[in-house]
Amino acid sequence: MKKLLLVTGLCLSMFVQAETTKVCVDVKDKAGQVVKDKAGKPKQNCKEMKVHKKLEGTPVPVKK
């Protein structure tokens, strides 16, 4: 029974993954100018960021 629960849990965890997007930002030097590579394109730092769902909610009542 424990093995069945373990296998079921692992299968479900594989399908529930966070959605990610790739975010790139230009690299700047100390003077604030964009750094360019040999080809003349701006150098970028790219990272994978998780995207969270925004849940609809009710507004918080104002205290009187």
Long-range contacts (C-beta under 8 A, 24 or more apart in sequence): 18-50, 18-51, 18-52, 19-50, 19-51, 20-48, 20-49, 20-50, 20-51, 21-48, 21-49, 21-51, 22-46, 22-47, 22-48, 22-49, 23-47, 23-48, 23-49
